[in-house]
Amino acid sequence: MLRLLCISIFLVIFYLVFTAAQPRNAKEMQNMIHNEHARALDKRLLSIFETKAQEFAKYSDENPKTASITLMIAGLYKDLALIVKA
């Protein structure tokens, strides 16, 4: 469980750092929008974040002792999925 938590935290930090790069001008923004690799990455991350949110929600149902923490992590993944969708 601790290993899964560490991996989850790493993924969250990686995503936040990765999305921190902002375009400097309109041309860069246009390139970012039309970049197939970026869209593919967003699709993959969305899938990962939604799956992890479901997994942690399931863990909270299975183990009431850690339910509060696993529900917080599930909520974090749901928030990340919403960010990727935007």
Stockholm file with secondary structure:
# STOCKHOLM 1.0

chainA/1-86         MLRLLCISIFLVIFYLVFTAAQPRNAKEMQNMIHNEHARALDKRLLSIFETKAQEFAKYSDENPKTASITLMIAGLYKDLALIVKA
#=GR chainA/1-86 SS CHHHHHHHHHHHHHHHHHTTCCCSSHHHHHHHHTCHHHHHHHHHHHHHHHHHHHHHHHHHHHCGGGHHHHHHHHHHHHHHHHHHHC
#=GC SS_cons        CHHHHHHHHHHHHHHHHHTTCCCSSHHHHHHHHTCHHHHHHHHHHHHHHHHHHHHHHHHHHHCGGGHHHHHHHHHHHHHHHHHHHC
//
